[in-house]
Amino acid sequence: MAQSDPRKTRTESNKLQKRLRRNVGRAIEEYNMIEEGDLVMVCVSGGKDSYGMLDILLNLQRTAPVRFELVAVNLDQKQPGFPEDVLPAYLSGIGVPFHILERDTYSIVKSLVPEGKTTCGLCSRLRRGNLYAFAREIGATKIALGHHRDDIVETLFLNMFFGGKLKAMPPKLLSDDGANVVIRPLAYCQEDDLAEYAMLKGFPIIPCNLCGSQENLQRQAVKQMLADWDRRYPGRSEAIFSAICNVAPSQLADTALFDFAGLRAAAPDATAIRLKAV
């Protein structure tokens, strides 16, 4: 079997890193995600996306026009078999400040969700609540989550198909209580790019044994649907994401976003009528 050319591999790796950095930098700039003096709490789960986000933010931090600090935070949910030494060893090795927040949300989820039912909803609420509270405790001004473009598009369809709402994940969000600003620096990044980046960088991936192990989830069905669309019509996911960023409220049907009831035809111009009569 022919061996790959290391120079070609290195070139492709550099292109991938530049593309991810460019996409993250564009999202940060366009949504004003990070400002002078920010303390950004980077939520690191042990998955490919959060590892990639932390790595790219550390890279951008060195050249950014504004000064900001990063602190990595992992929520140890006490899942059975979770390798507790992996993240501390990795984060210590790259020299980033970090906290391991121990909260047994796993037992809560397993005790409240019937066997065979989806755990994602309750798990995400508990995780979000703990992370939001800890961000306030350490004085973080922004909370960075590792959701990428594909997550955002999938969420759009989940909300349409199963929630009857036209909404996705915004790149920047103010929490319901107004106490936290959540940012998604990977909003313009493709999942495939992040998966390849994780492989090239050799991140020590930790699998999720709670939601990630469940089959037949609604999100998995939507993910498969979008993958099929992209195979048949390349570029569909990109076009859908562009649509999320280019909304025309007058072409939808939400009366809270557009005053349909107040629409009236313009009165005829008197001067034009007289000229036409002449």
C-alpha positions as CSV (number, residue, x, y, z in Angstrom):
1,M,0.0,0.0,0.0
2,A,1.4,3.4,-1.0
3,Q,2.4,5.7,1.9
4,S,1.0,9.2,2.0
5,D,3.4,12.0,1.2
6,P,4.2,13.8,4.6
7,R,4.7,17.1,2.8
8,K,1.2,16.8,1.3
9,T,-0.3,15.9,4.6
10,R,1.4,18.8,6.3
11,T,0.1,21.2,3.6
12,E,-3.5,19.9,3.9
13,S,-3.2,20.2,7.7
14,N,-2.0,23.8,7.4
15,K,-4.9,24.6,5.1
16,L,-7.4,23.1,7.5
17,Q,-6.0,25.0,10.4
18,K,-6.1,28.3,8.5
19,R,-9.7,27.6,7.4
20,L,-10.9,26.9,10.9
21,R,-9.0,29.9,12.3
22,R,-10.5,32.1,9.6
23,N,-14.0,30.9,10.3
24,V,-13.7,31.3,14.0
25,G,-12.2,34.7,13.7
26,R,-15.0,35.8,11.3
27,A,-17.7,34.6,13.8
28,I,-16.0,36.4,16.7
29,E,-15.7,39.7,14.7
30,E,-19.2,39.7,13.1
31,Y,-21.0,38.9,16.4
32,N,-18.6,40.8,18.7
33,M,-18.1,37.7,20.7
34,I,-14.9,38.6,22.5
35,E,-14.1,42.1,23.8
36,E,-11.2,43.8,25.5
37,G,-10.6,42.3,29.0
38,D,-13.0,39.4,28.7
39,L,-12.5,36.2,30.7
40,V,-13.8,33.5,28.4
41,M,-14.9,30.3,30.1
42,V,-14.3,27.6,27.5
43,C,-16.5,24.5,28.2
44,V,-14.5,21.4,27.4
45,S,-16.4,18.1,27.4
46,G,-13.6,15.9,26.0
47,G,-15.2,15.7,22.6
48,K,-13.6,16.7,19.2
49,D,-15.5,20.0,19.0
50,S,-14.6,21.5,22.4
51,Y,-11.0,20.4,22.0
52,G,-10.9,22.1,18.6
53,M,-12.5,25.3,19.9
54,L,-10.0,25.6,22.8
55,D,-7.1,25.0,20.5
56,I,-8.2,27.6,18.0
57,L,-9.0,30.2,20.7
58,L,-5.6,29.7,22.2
59,N,-4.1,30.2,18.8
60,L,-6.1,33.3,18.1
61,Q,-5.4,34.7,21.6
62,R,-1.8,35.2,20.6
63,T,-2.6,37.5,17.7
64,A,-5.9,39.0,18.5
65,P,-6.2,42.8,18.5
66,V,-7.9,42.7,22.0
67,R,-6.6,41.2,25.2
68,F,-8.7,38.4,26.7
69,E,-8.1,35.5,29.1
70,L,-9.2,31.9,28.7
71,V,-10.1,29.4,31.4
72,A,-11.1,25.8,30.5
73,V,-13.9,24.2,32.5
74,N,-15.0,20.6,32.4
75,L,-18.2,19.4,34.0
76,D,-17.5,15.9,35.4
77,Q,-21.0,14.4,35.5
78,K,-19.9,11.3,37.2
79,Q,-20.6,9.0,34.3
80,P,-19.5,5.4,35.0
81,G,-16.1,4.7,33.5
82,F,-15.3,8.4,32.9
83,P,-11.5,8.7,32.7
84,E,-11.0,11.5,35.3
85,D,-7.2,11.8,34.6
86,V,-7.4,12.5,30.8
87,L,-8.6,16.2,30.7
88,P,-6.5,17.4,33.7
89,A,-3.4,15.8,32.1
90,Y,-4.2,17.4,28.7
91,L,-5.0,20.8,30.0
92,S,-2.0,20.9,32.3
93,G,0.2,19.8,29.3
94,I,-0.9,22.8,27.2
95,G,-0.6,25.2,30.1
96,V,-4.1,26.5,30.1
97,P,-5.8,27.4,33.5
98,F,-8.7,25.0,34.1
99,H,-11.3,23.8,36.6
100,I,-12.9,20.4,36.9
101,L,-16.4,20.9,38.2
102,E,-17.7,17.7,39.8
103,R,-21.5,17.4,39.8
104,D,-23.3,14.0,39.8
105,T,-25.9,14.9,37.1
106,Y,-25.6,11.4,35.7
107,S,-27.5,9.8,38.7
108,I,-30.1,12.5,38.5
109,V,-30.8,11.9,34.8
110,K,-30.9,8.1,35.2
111,S,-33.3,8.3,38.2
112,L,-35.7,10.7,36.5
113,V,-35.7,9.5,32.9
114,P,-37.5,6.2,32.2
115,E,-35.4,3.5,30.6
116,G,-35.4,3.9,26.8
117,K,-36.4,7.6,26.8
118,T,-34.2,10.3,25.6
119,T,-31.9,11.8,28.3
120,C,-30.6,14.7,26.2
121,G,-33.1,17.3,27.3
122,L,-32.7,16.9,31.1
123,C,-29.0,16.3,30.8
124,S,-28.4,19.6,28.8
125,R,-30.6,21.6,31.3
126,L,-28.6,20.3,34.3
127,R,-25.3,20.8,32.6
128,R,-26.2,24.4,31.4
129,G,-27.4,25.4,34.9
130,N,-24.2,24.2,36.6
131,L,-22.0,25.8,34.0
132,Y,-23.9,29.1,34.1
133,A,-23.6,29.2,37.9
134,F,-19.9,28.4,37.9
135,A,-19.2,31.1,35.3
136,R,-20.7,33.7,37.6
137,E,-18.7,32.3,40.5
138,I,-15.3,32.7,38.7
139,G,-16.3,36.0,37.1
140,A,-16.3,34.8,33.5
141,T,-17.8,37.4,31.2
142,K,-18.4,35.0,28.3
143,I,-19.2,31.3,28.1
144,A,-17.9,29.5,25.0
145,L,-19.7,26.4,23.8
146,G,-18.5,24.1,21.0
147,H,-21.5,24.0,18.8
148,H,-20.7,24.1,15.1
149,R,-22.6,25.0,11.9
150,D,-24.0,21.5,11.5
151,D,-25.3,21.6,15.1
152,I,-27.1,24.9,14.3
153,V,-28.7,23.5,11.2
154,E,-29.8,20.3,12.9
155,T,-31.3,22.3,15.7
156,L,-33.3,24.4,13.2
157,F,-35.0,21.2,11.8
158,L,-35.4,19.7,15.3
159,N,-37.4,22.7,16.4
160,M,-39.4,22.8,13.2
161,F,-40.2,19.1,13.0
162,F,-40.7,18.4,16.7
163,G,-41.3,21.8,18.4
164,G,-43.3,23.8,15.8
165,K,-40.8,26.7,16.1
166,L,-38.6,28.4,13.6
167,K,-35.4,28.7,15.7
168,A,-31.9,27.4,15.9
169,M,-28.8,28.1,18.0
170,P,-27.7,31.7,17.8
171,P,-23.9,32.4,17.6
172,K,-24.3,34.7,20.6
173,L,-26.9,34.4,23.3
174,L,-28.0,36.2,26.5
175,S,-29.2,33.7,29.1
176,D,-32.8,33.9,30.2
177,D,-31.8,35.5,33.5
178,G,-29.6,38.1,31.8
179,A,-26.5,37.0,33.8
180,N,-24.5,35.2,31.2
181,V,-23.4,35.8,27.6
182,V,-23.0,32.5,25.7
183,I,-20.9,32.5,22.5
184,R,-20.4,29.8,19.8
185,P,-17.1,30.6,18.1
186,L,-17.4,27.5,15.9
187,A,-20.7,28.7,14.3
188,Y,-19.1,29.0,10.8
189,C,-17.2,25.7,11.1
190,Q,-18.2,22.4,9.5
191,E,-18.3,19.2,11.7
192,D,-16.2,17.3,9.1
193,D,-13.4,19.9,9.4
194,L,-13.4,19.6,13.2
195,A,-13.3,15.8,13.1
196,E,-10.3,15.9,10.7
197,Y,-8.6,18.5,12.9
198,A,-9.1,16.4,16.0
199,M,-7.5,13.4,14.2
200,L,-4.6,15.5,13.0
201,K,-4.0,17.0,16.4
202,G,-4.4,13.7,18.3
203,F,-6.8,15.1,20.9
204,P,-7.6,12.5,23.6
205,I,-11.3,12.1,22.8
206,I,-13.6,11.0,25.7
207,P,-16.8,9.3,24.5
208,C,-20.1,10.3,26.1
209,N,-21.8,7.2,27.7
210,L,-25.1,9.0,28.5
211,C,-26.7,10.7,25.5
212,G,-24.0,9.8,22.9
213,S,-24.8,6.1,23.4
214,Q,-28.5,6.3,22.7
215,E,-29.8,5.1,19.4
216,N,-32.8,6.5,17.3
217,L,-32.5,10.0,18.8
218,Q,-34.4,12.7,17.0
219,R,-31.1,14.6,16.4
220,Q,-29.6,11.5,14.9
221,A,-32.5,11.2,12.5
222,V,-32.2,14.8,11.4
223,K,-28.4,14.4,11.1
224,Q,-28.9,11.4,8.7
225,M,-31.5,13.4,6.7
226,L,-29.2,16.3,6.2
227,A,-26.3,13.9,5.3
228,D,-28.5,12.3,2.7
229,W,-29.5,15.7,1.3
230,D,-25.8,16.8,1.1
231,R,-24.9,13.6,-0.8
232,R,-27.7,14.2,-3.3
233,Y,-27.4,17.9,-3.5
234,P,-23.9,19.1,-2.3
235,G,-23.9,22.4,-0.5
236,R,-27.5,22.0,1.0
237,S,-26.4,22.4,4.6
238,E,-24.3,25.5,3.7
239,A,-27.3,27.0,1.9
240,I,-29.6,26.3,4.9
241,F,-27.2,28.0,7.3
242,S,-27.0,31.0,5.0
243,A,-30.8,31.1,5.2
244,I,-30.6,31.3,9.0
245,C,-28.4,34.4,8.6
246,N,-30.7,36.0,6.0
247,V,-34.2,36.1,7.4
248,A,-37.1,38.0,5.7
249,P,-39.8,38.4,8.4
250,S,-42.3,39.8,5.9
251,Q,-42.1,36.5,4.0
252,L,-43.0,34.4,7.0
253,A,-46.1,34.5,9.1
254,D,-45.1,35.6,12.6
255,T,-47.3,38.6,13.6
256,A,-44.9,39.5,16.4
257,L,-42.1,40.0,13.9
258,F,-44.0,41.8,11.2
259,D,-47.1,44.0,11.2
260,F,-49.3,42.0,8.8
261,A,-52.5,43.4,10.2
262,G,-51.3,46.9,9.5
263,L,-50.5,46.3,5.8
264,R,-52.4,48.7,3.5
265,A,-52.1,49.4,-0.1
266,A,-50.7,52.9,-0.8
267,A,-53.3,55.5,-1.7
268,P,-53.2,56.5,-5.4
269,D,-51.2,59.6,-6.1
270,A,-53.6,62.4,-7.0
271,T,-51.1,64.1,-9.5
272,A,-50.6,60.8,-11.3
273,I,-54.3,60.3,-11.6
274,R,-54.9,63.8,-13.1
275,L,-52.1,63.3,-15.6
276,K,-53.4,60.0,-16.7
277,A,-56.9,61.5,-17.2
278,V,-55.4,64.3,-19.4
